Amino acid sequence: MGETRDSVRDVWGARTPYRGRWPARIDEHLTEEPDRWVRSCCVLCSNGCALDIGVKDGRIVGVRGLKTDRVNRGRLGPKGLHGWQANANPDRLTRPLVRAGGSLREATWDEAMGLVARRCRETMGQFTPDAVAFYNTGQLFLEEYYTLSVISHAGVGTSQLDGNTRLCTATASQALRETFGCDGQPCSLADLDTTDCLFLVGSNPAENQTVLWMRVLDRRAGPRPPKLVVVDPRSTPTAKEADVHLAPRVGTNVALLNGLLNLLIEGGHVDRRFIDRHTQGFEKLAATVKDYPPREVRRITGVPEPKLREAAGVIGTAPALVSAVLQGVYQSTQATAAACQVNNVNLVLGKIGKPGCGVFQMNGQPTAQNTRETGCDGEFPFFLNWQNPEHIRRWAGLWNVDPQKEPGVFEDRVRKKGKKYLVKVPKPTTVKVYTPPRSKGAGR
């Protein structure tokens, strides 16, 4: 019994340097010997590490990482090793509660669900389906999100569906659409295994994505270690590991990234063939960032000119580049513009769609991306574009519903004098290189 390591004192565990691939390392924490193991997944950070849950007499008695999983190769962080212990807390609810006479009382599941169904029917009948709203988390499983999306969109017929993605990663979703025309990560964890450079902007995996950080540390402990460039105002454990740490003033991400792009273009690091074949708007981007020479960037952000040039040199000369973004961008001013500029770093270098190259617009929780994939955050499922009538017809065909009645698509749900008012569907959006507006006085 016990655990393979004290994950509070030793957060990342022993190094297992790469030898052709990421070696497995099984992390385990048991309080009793289980009767059986049940396959599951950790839902307590953005990684979503596979694990086995040890069960005895219907209780969770421990966990172990799954050796064969490509996300963690058996590793678990402090949350994965210890989060399950909260399940046994006696204060946790085990039965639904319903309100009666101003107070809550225990009820059966049949009674509680019957009450929900009845109230929903009454509300829909009186106020239309949009009077019923659903709000979800970023820690369910894909199948649960998909079922909820079908119930909400095609069953109830409401457009009032949202999730934690709205606060956590709405910026990521919008930035991916702005740059690539579709919300979906243009990168894979496998790219971390071969990349030559990691560019982390507003991302602190050493403390927030501990298993991902184990992967980075193991790459850097092995042959051909990747360079690490970190943008963070704080001196985090991630920043302390970096080859180049840029610490801009809070709220000046866009100015910093404009300056970095300016140096990449000025230094001749851009891939013109890739740009001409696969992007739009490069000349406008180049004209915008030209107003951010190192001296101006230093004035706005406080980042020394030599540091900015050093970062541009490392990123610009790397044969392969993976960039990653998290809450230091998403929860800051000009969030979407900054996230798009990180996308543009990879685009102007042609470092995307190749092994060891790409952009992670990371999620704060493991299945936040699934809310967007399934339409459980108010978006449409399957990464379809609500502005494209052909996409809507395809969606309606898959679900066997009338496209004219899909919520928020061809009709609003407001009734006035017994009539429904149709909404004109605009033309589909196109892929482009996004050029954000120039920062006005940030950091001055």
PEZI-V18962 format. One record per residue. RES is the residue in three letters. SS is DSSP state (alpha for helix, beta for strand, coil for the rest). Layout:
res->RES ss->SS
res->RES ss->SS
//
This chain:
res->MET ss->coil
res->GLY ss->beta
res->GLU ss->beta
res->THR ss->coil
res->ARG ss->coil
res->ASP ss->coil
res->SER ss->coil
res->VAL ss->coil
res->ARG ss->coil
res->ASP ss->coil
res->VAL ss->coil
res->TRP ss->coil
res->GLY ss->coil
res->ALA ss->coil
res->ARG ss->coil
res->THR ss->coil
res->PRO ss->coil
res->TYR ss->coil
res->ARG ss->coil
res->GLY ss->coil
res->ARG ss->coil
res->TRP ss->coil
res->PRO ss->coil
res->ALA ss->coil
res->ARG ss->coil
res->ILE ss->coil
res->ASP ss->coil
res->GLU ss->beta
res->HIS ss->beta
res->LEU ss->beta
res->THR ss->coil
res->GLU ss->coil
res->GLU ss->coil
res->PRO ss->coil
res->ASP ss->coil
res->ARG ss->beta
res->TRP ss->beta
res->VAL ss->beta
res->ARG ss->beta
res->SER ss->beta
res->CYS ss->beta
res->CYS ss->coil
res->VAL ss->coil
res->LEU ss->coil
res->CYS ss->coil
res->SER ss->coil
res->ASN ss->coil
res->GLY ss->coil
res->CYS ss->coil
res->ALA ss->beta
res->LEU ss->beta
res->ASP ss->beta
res->ILE ss->beta
res->GLY ss->beta
res->VAL ss->beta
res->LYS ss->beta
res->ASP ss->coil
res->GLY ss->coil
res->ARG ss->beta
res->ILE ss->beta
res->VAL ss->beta
res->GLY ss->beta
res->VAL ss->beta
res->ARG ss->beta
res->GLY ss->beta
res->LEU ss->coil
res->LYS ss->coil
res->THR ss->coil
res->ASP ss->coil
res->ARG ss->coil
res->VAL ss->coil
res->ASN ss->coil
res->ARG ss->coil
res->GLY ss->coil
res->ARG ss->coil
res->LEU ss->coil
res->GLY ss->coil
res->PRO ss->alpha
res->LYS ss->alpha
res->GLY ss->alpha
res->LEU ss->alpha
res->HIS ss->alpha
res->GLY ss->alpha
res->TRP ss->alpha
res->GLN ss->alpha
res->ALA ss->alpha
res->ASN ss->alpha
res->ALA ss->alpha
res->ASN ss->coil
res->PRO ss->coil
res->ASP ss->coil
res->ARG ss->coil
res->LEU ss->coil
res->THR ss->coil
res->ARG ss->coil
res->PRO ss->coil
res->LEU ss->beta
res->VAL ss->beta
res->ARG ss->beta
res->ALA ss->beta
res->GLY ss->coil
res->GLY ss->coil
res->SER ss->beta
res->LEU ss->beta
res->ARG ss->beta
res->GLU ss->beta
res->ALA ss->coil
res->THR ss->coil
res->TRP ss->alpha
res->ASP ss->alpha
res->GLU ss->alpha
res->ALA ss->alpha
res->MET ss->alpha
res->GLY ss->alpha
res->LEU ss->alpha
res->VAL ss->alpha
res->ALA ss->alpha
res->ARG ss->alpha
res->ARG ss->alpha
res->CYS ss->alpha
res->ARG ss->alpha
res->GLU ss->alpha
res->THR ss->alpha
res->MET ss->alpha
res->GLY ss->alpha
res->GLN ss->alpha
res->PHE ss->alpha
res->THR ss->coil
res->PRO ss->alpha
res->ASP ss->alpha
res->ALA ss->alpha
res->VAL ss->coil
res->ALA ss->coil
res->PHE ss->beta
res->TYR ss->beta
res->ASN ss->beta
res->THR ss->coil
res->GLY ss->coil
res->GLN ss->coil
res->LEU ss->coil
res->PHE ss->coil
res->LEU ss->alpha
res->GLU ss->alpha
res->GLU ss->alpha
res->TYR ss->alpha
res->TYR ss->alpha
res->THR ss->alpha
res->LEU ss->alpha
res->SER ss->alpha
res->VAL ss->alpha
res->ILE ss->alpha
res->SER ss->alpha
res->HIS ss->alpha
res->ALA ss->alpha
res->GLY ss->alpha
res->VAL ss->alpha
res->GLY ss->coil
res->THR ss->coil
res->SER ss->coil
res->GLN ss->coil
res->LEU ss->beta
res->ASP ss->beta
res->GLY ss->beta
res->ASN ss->coil
res->THR ss->alpha
res->ARG ss->alpha
res->LEU ss->alpha
res->CYS ss->alpha
res->THR ss->coil
res->ALA ss->alpha
res->THR ss->alpha
res->ALA ss->alpha
res->SER ss->alpha
res->GLN ss->alpha
res->ALA ss->alpha
res->LEU ss->alpha
res->ARG ss->alpha
res->GLU ss->alpha
res->THR ss->alpha
res->PHE ss->alpha
res->GLY ss->coil
res->CYS ss->coil
res->ASP ss->coil
res->GLY ss->coil
res->GLN ss->coil
res->PRO ss->coil
res->CYS ss->coil
res->SER ss->coil
res->LEU ss->alpha
res->ALA ss->alpha
res->ASP ss->alpha
res->LEU ss->alpha
res->ASP ss->alpha
res->THR ss->coil
res->THR ss->coil
res->ASP ss->coil
res->CYS ss->beta
res->LEU ss->beta
res->PHE ss->beta
res->LEU ss->beta
res->VAL ss->beta
res->GLY ss->coil
res->SER ss->coil
res->ASN ss->coil
res->PRO ss->alpha
res->ALA ss->alpha
res->GLU ss->alpha
res->ASN ss->alpha
res->GLN ss->coil
res->THR ss->alpha
res->VAL ss->alpha
res->LEU ss->alpha
res->TRP ss->alpha
res->MET ss->alpha
res->ARG ss->alpha
res->VAL ss->alpha
res->LEU ss->alpha
res->ASP ss->alpha
res->ARG ss->alpha
res->ARG ss->alpha
res->ALA ss->alpha
res->GLY ss->coil
res->PRO ss->coil
res->ARG ss->coil
res->PRO ss->coil
res->PRO ss->coil
res->LYS ss->beta
res->LEU ss->beta
res->VAL ss->beta
res->VAL ss->beta
res->VAL ss->beta
res->ASP ss->coil
res->PRO ss->coil
res->ARG ss->coil
res->SER ss->coil
res->THR ss->coil
res->PRO ss->alpha
res->THR ss->alpha
res->ALA ss->alpha
res->LYS ss->alpha
res->GLU ss->alpha
res->ALA ss->coil
res->ASP ss->coil
res->VAL ss->beta
res->HIS ss->beta
res->LEU ss->beta
res->ALA ss->coil
res->PRO ss->coil
res->ARG ss->coil
res->VAL ss->coil
res->GLY ss->coil
res->THR ss->coil
res->ASN ss->alpha
res->VAL ss->alpha
res->ALA ss->alpha
res->LEU ss->alpha
res->LEU ss->alpha
res->ASN ss->alpha
res->GLY ss->alpha
res->LEU ss->alpha
res->LEU ss->alpha
res->ASN ss->alpha
res->LEU ss->alpha
res->LEU ss->alpha
res->ILE ss->alpha
res->GLU ss->alpha
res->GLY ss->coil
res->GLY ss->coil
res->HIS ss->coil
res->VAL ss->coil
res->ASP ss->coil
res->ARG ss->alpha
res->ARG ss->alpha
res->PHE ss->alpha
res->ILE ss->alpha
res->ASP ss->alpha
res->ARG ss->alpha
res->HIS ss->alpha
res->THR ss->coil
res->GLN ss->coil
res->GLY ss->coil
res->PHE ss->alpha
res->GLU ss->alpha
res->LYS ss->alpha
res->LEU ss->alpha
res->ALA ss->alpha
res->ALA ss->alpha
res->THR ss->alpha
res->VAL ss->alpha
res->LYS ss->coil
res->ASP ss->coil
res->TYR ss->coil
res->PRO ss->coil
res->PRO ss->alpha
res->ARG ss->alpha
res->GLU ss->alpha
res->VAL ss->alpha
res->ARG ss->alpha
res->ARG ss->alpha
res->ILE ss->alpha
res->THR ss->alpha
res->GLY ss->coil
res->VAL ss->coil
res->PRO ss->coil
res->GLU ss->alpha
res->PRO ss->alpha
res->LYS ss->alpha
res->LEU ss->alpha
res->ARG ss->alpha
res->GLU ss->alpha
res->ALA ss->alpha
res->ALA ss->alpha
res->GLY ss->alpha
res->VAL ss->alpha
res->ILE ss->alpha
res->GLY ss->alpha
res->THR ss->alpha
res->ALA ss->coil
res->PRO ss->coil
res->ALA ss->coil
res->LEU ss->beta
res->VAL ss->beta
res->SER ss->beta
res->ALA ss->beta
res->VAL ss->beta
res->LEU ss->coil
res->GLN ss->alpha
res->GLY ss->alpha
res->VAL ss->alpha
res->TYR ss->alpha
res->GLN ss->coil
res->SER ss->coil
res->THR ss->coil
res->GLN ss->coil
res->ALA ss->alpha
res->THR ss->alpha
res->ALA ss->alpha
res->ALA ss->alpha
res->ALA ss->alpha
res->CYS ss->alpha
res->GLN ss->alpha
res->VAL ss->alpha
res->ASN ss->alpha
res->ASN ss->alpha
res->VAL ss->alpha
res->ASN ss->alpha
res->LEU ss->alpha
res->VAL ss->alpha
res->LEU ss->alpha
res->GLY ss->coil
res->LYS ss->coil
res->ILE ss->coil
res->GLY ss->coil
res->LYS ss->coil
res->PRO ss->coil
res->GLY ss->coil
res->CYS ss->coil
res->GLY ss->beta
res->VAL ss->beta
res->PHE ss->beta
res->GLN ss->beta
res->MET ss->coil
res->ASN ss->coil
res->GLY ss->coil
res->GLN ss->coil
res->PRO ss->coil
res->THR ss->coil
res->ALA ss->alpha
res->GLN ss->alpha
res->ASN ss->alpha
res->THR ss->alpha
res->ARG ss->alpha
res->GLU ss->alpha
res->THR ss->alpha
res->GLY ss->coil
res->CYS ss->coil
res->ASP ss->coil
res->GLY ss->coil
res->GLU ss->coil
res->PHE ss->coil
res->PRO ss->alpha
res->PHE ss->alpha
res->PHE ss->alpha
res->LEU ss->coil
res->ASN ss->coil
res->TRP ss->coil
res->GLN ss->coil
res->ASN ss->coil
res->PRO ss->alpha
res->GLU ss->alpha
res->HIS ss->alpha
res->ILE ss->alpha
res->ARG ss->alpha
res->ARG ss->alpha
res->TRP ss->alpha
res->ALA ss->alpha
res->GLY ss->alpha
res->LEU ss->alpha
res->TRP ss->alpha
res->ASN ss->coil
res->VAL ss->coil
res->ASP ss->coil
res->PRO ss->alpha
res->GLN ss->alpha
res->LYS ss->alpha
res->GLU ss->coil
res->PRO ss->beta
res->GLY ss->coil
res->VAL ss->coil
res->PHE ss->coil
res->GLU ss->beta
res->ASP ss->beta
res->ARG ss->beta
res->VAL ss->beta
res->ARG ss->beta
res->LYS ss->beta
res->LYS ss->coil
res->GLY ss->coil
res->LYS ss->beta
res->LYS ss->beta
res->TYR ss->beta
res->LEU ss->beta
res->VAL ss->coil
res->LYS ss->coil
res->VAL ss->coil
res->PRO ss->coil
res->LYS ss->coil
res->PRO ss->coil
res->THR ss->coil
res->THR ss->coil
res->VAL ss->coil
res->LYS ss->coil
res->VAL ss->coil
res->TYR ss->coil
res->THR ss->coil
res->PRO ss->coil
res->PRO ss->coil
res->ARG ss->coil
res->SER ss->coil
res->LYS ss->coil
res->GLY ss->coil
res->ALA ss->coil
res->GLY ss->coil
res->ARG ss->coil
//
